[in-house]
């Protein structure tokens, strides 16, 4: 496994791989602190592609000044060992100065899909994500890029960016990987203290409650949201819900009457980490 720290180096590694016969290049963009969720993306990429690149870059432009950029975990040696053991061909781990040269002034912005949920709570976040992901696509030139469904809105925004800007690659979105108690894997879980960690599975319990209510026939989204909020309040008193939303899976528009499949998404801010999770609920045709 090769580790490239500069744009020139990773471009050369990918070009050499293509000359050597690699047809499909896969990219798994990450901010490091790799966990089973990331490794599941890497394993899918390994199964589908001839040459697998993992980028590890804690992107400063997607964090607001009051967010956890400085505290974001950076266990570099572990990450490299994990990549190696999952058969990654090359890791691209640039510095912030390499990615954002002095005078950097471009932004990639996707309107509409970015205006609710994470976009509303974290102004500017998706501009940072789209800009860095567009750069990574231009640098690595992958045929396929792999993202996790935990960041549901992020994957929708990236698909839209790729479609609207005619970027020549496929976006693969892979299922959420969970701990045994249901907590969605996230690099930020490492920052939770013991008491917060005990309460954190309530995000998933809340989604399951929403799913059950909808399956039992509740069609009023506000009622579902209210039940979810009270469960969060009771079972995660250390956390504060940023939002609980029921949205159309494609447009991400808020749904009032649940008449077709929806995504239930939520964000809870614990003192040590802000967690997000979501679940798609298929509404059975017979009850539509
Ligand atoms: O999902 C993430 O880890 C990041 O938002 C991404 C896509 C690597 C961009 O920095």
Boltz pocket constraint, residues with backbone or C-beta under 6 A from the ligand:
constraints:
  - pocket:
      binder: B
      contacts: [[A, 29], [A, 30], [A, 31], [A, 55], [A, 57], [A, 59], [A, 62], [A, 128], [A, 129], [A, 132], [A, 133], [A, 151], [A, 154]]
      max_distance: 6.0
